[in-house]
Every structure is written in C-alpha cells, then in structure tokens.
Amino acid sequence: MKVHEYQARQILADAGVAVPSAEVITDAGAAASAYKKVVTEAGLGEGGLAVVKAQVHAGGRGKAGFVKLVKSAKEAEDAARFMLSNRMVSVQTGAEGIAVQKLLIAAGVDIAKEYYLAITTDRATRRNILIASSEGGVEIEEVAHKNPDAILKEPIHPLLGLQGHQARRLAFDLGFKGKQVNQAAKTMMALAKVYEEKDCSLAEINPLIVTKPTKEHPDGQVLAIDAKFNFDDNALFRHKDVQSLFDPSEENANELRAKEYELSYIQLSGEIGCLVNGAGLAMATMDIIKHEGGEPANFLDVGGGASEEAVTEGFRIILSDKSVKGVLVNIFGGIMRCDVIAQAVVNAAREVGFKVPLVVRLEGTNVEAGRKILEGAKSEMPTMQSATDLGDAARKVVAAVG
C-alpha cells in the first residue's frame, strides 16, 4: 500500500524527523491562505518561497509541471488552479494521465546540499538495509548507474535494529559536519524505527537536505522535504492507523473490485483478457500470448478455491475493460474444478454477454463435466472456441482479435 507525500511527511514528523511547515488543500480557493500560513510559520513572511506539489501516486511530477515554486499568494492560487483542473501526464501515468485531487503547499527552504536516504529489504542477505547517498534529489537508479560508489549501504540487525554508532558513522561518511551529524543520525534512527514498527516495504526520504547556515543554525539544518512510504499489504491488519491512510481514488477501480472477491488482478495495456488459475500459469499464459504476437490486457489469477460467484465477477471485470477485444480462459484444474469455471463462463455469458471472441482451454479436475457444460451452452456463446492446449489457445485468441 502506498501513501501520499503529505501523509509520509506527517509520519516522519510524528517520529521526530524535522520537516518544513506545510498545508494540504483540495480547493484552489484555499491556496492563498495556505501559502500565507506556511511562510509565516517558517518565518519567511509575505513574498517568501513556497512550493505547490500535486499529491498523486506517480512520479515525474516536476517534469510534468505539477511541482511549482511560488513567491506570493496569487502565484500559489494560480498554480493550484492549474493542477486541480488538469490531468497530470508523466512517464509513470501513461498518456491518459491522472486527476489531481489534493495539493501540498509547503514552505520553501534554502538548500545547501541534497542527500538520499532509504530503507528496504535486501533479499540477498535477508536483512533490512539502510541505503544512503550524498547525491539526492535525483533517481537513485541513475546514481547507481553513473556513480555506484556514491551509494552507501548499512545492513540492519534483525533483532537489535539500526544502532546509533552505525547511523553516526554513515552520517560522517556522507559528509555531514558539526551539528548536522547528530541531526542526520537521528533522522536515520527514526526512519529505521518507523520501517520496523509499521511493517514497511520501502521508506524513502529524497531529498534529505541541509539548509544554508543562518544565525539560528550556523551549521545548517537537516530537513526531510520529500518522502515515500510503501507498506506490506499482508501486515495491514496490524496497523489500523496505516489502513486509514489508504486513498481508493488513486487505485484502479477494477483492481479494487477484484480485491473484494479475493482475486489477484492487475490491469495492463493489451487487448486480450486472461482468466487463469495459479500465478505461475497466469504468467506463462501472458508470455505465450506475447509469443504469438498478442498483448495481454490483464493478469487475473482466480486461485485454487475461488467460488463460482468470484469467477463470474472476474469475467465482469475483464469485460468492463473497453480495450479487451478477446478473452482467453486457461484452467488447469487441481484444487480449482473445471466445472466451476465452465459454469462461471456460462453465467457471465448470460449476465454480461460475450461480444468478443472467447477461447477456453480446460484440463484437470472434472474436465469432462466442464466441457459438457460449455457444449450445452454453445448457443448462448457464439464467439466461443475450445482449445486443446495452451499453445493452441494462444494462437486462436490472437488470430480472433486480429
């Protein structure tokens, strides 16, 4: 599960990490007052620098024009009106873009240096690992490719957690100086604690910055000005506070429908809908469709114990995608019975209607009963073809959609 930047900043603030003052708005009319509030709290006053940032679960906001620096209440309102009335299109959203419903207006800071800080799980060592770089503010993959020596890694003990001496040593290695060292180490310790306690799969601060020296902070101040948290879906039952942060408007509607029926569904950009039992078989089915020249429109694993109702809902979800021009059903009945799938196909034909080509391949438990059900309903499904094996099924559905 993902959360918005403003929610991530609040999680950090609650953990004792220093973040600039900020306000969240949903109406452009509130932008002017939000700007005045954040610059006043930061001691900047009217004309002070602030930033308006779209709150969406997608990267590339800056390049898309949905992160803007402003120096007046009017500029803040103009930026807010633009972002709330236009869809954001970036490399992560696709050509259709996404609607922006919330904005973060935060006080600007005078940045002297940017850093990258994150915690995730290292599968090679089976430990959580703290990753840091003195080159923050850009994609960490880019840093890893161009300057791998700039990335420092510190393994975290599974029982003892991140130790203070580890954090301080890493702060020195990153180039923090004077009072910056303890501030940076404190931030690392807080991030590690949140990662562990909240069952995160990723906790990232990018950038972690040091401000330019002032009379109040002669060594500068270490601040987190952007953050990202991903949480383990399987552990959410332990964290009602994290569950409350979920924003369904940022999720694919069909994927949410599938979750209600305990179906594993991911929408893709192809034209051939897939309904398969078993994640491995589903991946193989998608691969063979591509091998035959087609493009899968989704990943859909109905699992081994899905009910007839759930499978029927799976068909509804697939057929609700307007880009679907054909459907491939590939079932190898072990726990899942072929007659259940066959009846669900018939139900979907009656309730939703198959107006697109349908290719069905059944093998395994109760396969003969399943085939009889489909044979008996052929008049209701004129677009249906049977397949002898997976290769035959893929060829037939790709040919059918043209």
N, C-alpha and C positions, 0 to 999 in steps of 0.2 A: 504494500500500500504506500502511495506517495502522499505528501502533504505540500501545501503551498509554501512559498518563501516566507510569508509573514508568519505562518504557523511555526516554521522551523526557527525563525528568529526568536519567537516567544519561548520555544523550548530551550533555546540556548540561554536566553535571559533568565529563565527560571532556574537554570543550572549554575548561574553566576557568571556567565560569559558577558563581556561588555559589548553592547550593540547600540548603534545610533538610534535616537528617538524616531518614531515612525507612527503613521496612522493608516488605517485601511478604509477605503471608501468604495461604494458601489454606484454612486451618482456623481456625475461631473460637477453638479452644483455644490458639492461638499468639498471640492478640491481646494478652493481658495482658503477656507477656514482651516483645512488640514495642513496646508502649506504654512500658514501663519503660526499654527500651533507647534509644528515640529522645529521650525527655525528659531522660534522663541525659546523652546525647551533646550535647544542646543546652544543658546547664547549667540546666535548669528544675527537675529533681528531682520527687519524687512530688507529685502534685497539679498538675503543670504542664499547660499546654494542648497538646493534640494533635488531629489531625483524621484521621478514618477515611473513606476515599474508595473507592467501587466502581471497579474497573478494567474498563471496558467501552468499546466503540467507539460511544458515543452520548452526546449532550449532554443537558442538563436534569437532571443528577444531583442537584444541590442541591434543586431544586423537587420532585423525586421522593422526597426523604428518604434519598438514598444518599450524602450527604456530611454527616457529623456531627462536631461539636466535642465532645471528651471531656476530662475532667479527672481521671480515675482509671483504673486497670487494669480495674476492674469495668465502668465505662461503655464502655471500649474493647471489652471482650468482648461486652457486650450489643449494641452497635452492629454488631459483626462477625457475631453470630449472626442478627440481623435481616436484614442484607444478603445473607448467604450462603444464607439459607433462603427468600428471597422474590424474585420476578422484578421487575426494575426496569421501571416503565412511565413513559415520558415522551413528549413531543411528537415525539421522534425515533425511538421504538421501535415505535409502534403499540400497539393495545390489548392485544396478546398479551404485550408486554414481552420482556425478555431475562434469561437467567440470569446471575448474577454468580458468577464462579469465583475471582477474585483481589481482594484489597483492599490499598490502600496506607495505611499508618499513618505519618503524618509529624508532626514537631514543629511546634507552633503558633508563630506569630510575632506580635509586637506591631506592627500595621500603622499607619503614619502616612499613607501615600499609595499609591494604586494606579495603574499605567500599563499601556498595551497596546503590544506590540512584535511585529512580524511581518515576514516576507519572503515574497514570492510573485513571480510573473511578470506584468508589465504588458503585455498584448497590444497595447495602443495604441502603446507606444514600443518594444516588443520587447526590453525590458530587465527584469532583476530589480529589484525596488523594495522599499525598506525603508519600512514603514508604522508610524507611532507615534502614540500619543495619551496625553494626560495623564488620560484618563478610562478607566481599565482596570477589569477585574472584571465588565464587562457585555458584551453582544453588540456587536461593532464595527458591525454593520449598524444597530443602534439609535442609536449615537453618530452615524454618518454621516447618519442621517435627521433627528435632532433638533438636532445641533450639528456640522455638517460642518467648521467652522473648527477644531474640536478635533483633526482628523486631519491629521498632517503626513506628507509623502511625500518620500523621498530616493532618486532613481534611482542604481543601482549600475552602474559602468562594466563592460562585459562582459569587458575584459582586465585592468584594474587592480584591479577589485573595490572594495569599500567602503573609502574612505580614512579615516584617523584624524581628519583635520580635519572630515570630514563627520559622523562619529559624535559628536565633541565639540560641534560647533555644534548638532546635533539635541538633544543632552543639555541644553544651555543653553536651547534654545527650549522644551523640555518642562518646564523649571522646576527641574531638578536643581541642587543647590548644593554648594559646598565639595568634599569628597572624593567626594560622590555622582557628580559629573560624570565622573571617570575610571572609576569602577565601572560606570556606565551605558554609557559609550563602550566599555569592554572587553567588556561583555555584547553590545552591538550587533556589534562586530567578530567575536566568537566565533560568534554566530548566523549572520552572513554567511558565515563560513568553512565552517561545517557545511552550510549550504544549498548552497553550491557543490560541496564535496567529496563530499557524499552524494547528489547529484542529487535534491534535494527538490523537491516542487511546492508545499509550504507548510511554513514553520517559524514557529511562533507561541508567544509567551510571554504568557499572560493569566491572572492579572496578574503583571507585574513590579512589585515593591513596594519601598518604602523603610521601614525599621523606625523606630520612635521612638528618639530619642537615648538613649544609655547612656554610662557612664564609658568603656567599651571602644570604643564607636563614637559619639563626640559628634555626628557629622553623620548618624547613622543608617547602616544597611547596605542595599545594593541586593541583593535576592534574587529569584530566579525561583521562584514557588511553584506554578505550573501551566504545562504546556507541551503542545503538539501538533505532531507531525511527520507529513506525508504525503510518500511517496516515489514517484518516477516508476517505474511498473512496467516500462517499456521499458529502464530503466537498471539494474535489479536484478542483472543478470548481472555487473556490475562490482563489486557490493558484497555479498559473501558474509556479512559481518557484519550487514548490514541484513536480508538474507533470513532469517537465523537468528532474527530478532525476530518473524517472522510468526506470528500466532495463528489457526489454522484454525477454532478453536471460535467465533470472533467473526464468521465469514463464513457466508453462505448455502450450505448443503450442495450444492444444485443448481448454484449458480454455480461452486463448486469442481469439481464433476463436469464441467461444460461446459468449463472451462479445460483439463482433461486431454485433451480431444478438439479443442482449439483452436477452440471455438465461443464466440461472443460472446453471452452470456446474462445477462439481468437480470430477476429476478422482480419482478412488480408485483402489484397487489391486485385485478385484474379477474377475469373468468370465461372469456375467450376466449383460448386459447393460440395463439401465432403462430409459424410457421416460415417464414422468408423468406431470400432470398439478397441480400445487399447492405444496408448500414446505412441508406442513404437510402430504399430501397424498404421496409425494415422500419419506418422512422419514418412513411412515408406510409401504410402498411398500418394501423398503430396509429391514425393520425389518422382514416382513413376508418371504422374500426370505431367510434370515438367519435362520428363524424359521424352514423352510422346508429343511435346510441343504445346501443351496447355498450361494454364496458370491456376493454382488453387485459390478459391475465394475465401477459404477459412480453414482453420484447424478445429475439428469437433470430435472429441473423444467422449462417447456416451458411457464408457466404463463397463464394468462387468455386471453390475447389479442394477442398472437403470430400469425404471418402470416403463410400461407402455406409454403412460402419460408423459413422462420425461422425454422419451424418444420422439413422441409426436410433437412436443414443444420444440425439440431440436430441429425438426423439419420446418416448423413455423419460422424459427429464427433464420434458418438458411434461406428460405423463400422470401423473407421480408427484405433481403438484400437485393436491391434493384440491379446490381451488377451481375448477379448469378444468371447464367444462360444455360446451365445444365447441372445435374446433381449426380454424384457417384456415391452409392452406398456399398461399403465394403465391410462385411462382417465375418469374422472367424469365431464361431460360437464355442466358447469354453464354458465360462460361467454364464455369459450372455447367451440366451436362447434365440435361435434364428426365427422361430415362430413369433416371438415378441416383436422383433424388428419388422418382420413381414406385416404383422397386424398394424404396427405403427405407420408403416408406409401406406397401407390402405386407409387408415384413419386420416392421415394427412391429406391424401387424395380427396377424400370426402369433405373434409373441413376446410382445407386451404385450396386444394386443386393444384395438380402438377401441369402447368402450362409449358414447362421447359422439359427438354429431354431428361430422362431418368434411367440410369444404368444400375442394376443391382447384382452384386456378387455375394452369395451366401455359402458358407461351409461350416460344418461342425454340428453342435448340439441341436437336435430337432430340425435339421436342414430340410428333410423331405416334407415335414409339416409346414415349414416356412414357404417352400416352393409351391405347395398346393394352395396356400392362402393367396399368394401372388397370382397364380394361374387362374384362380377362381374370380379374381377382381380385375382381370385384364381389360374388360370392357370399360372399367372406370378409370383406367390409366393407359390411354392410347400411346403415350410418349415413352412407356417403359420398355426397356430391353434387359434381358438376362445375360450374364457373363459367366464364362466357365472358370476363369481365373483372374488374378489382379491385372496382368498384362492385357488380357482381352478386354477387361472392364475399362482400363485407362484409354485404350485405343478407341473403343466405341464411344465413350463420352466426349473425347477430344474431337472425333470426327463429327459427332452430332451437333456440337456447338460451332463447328466451322472454324 
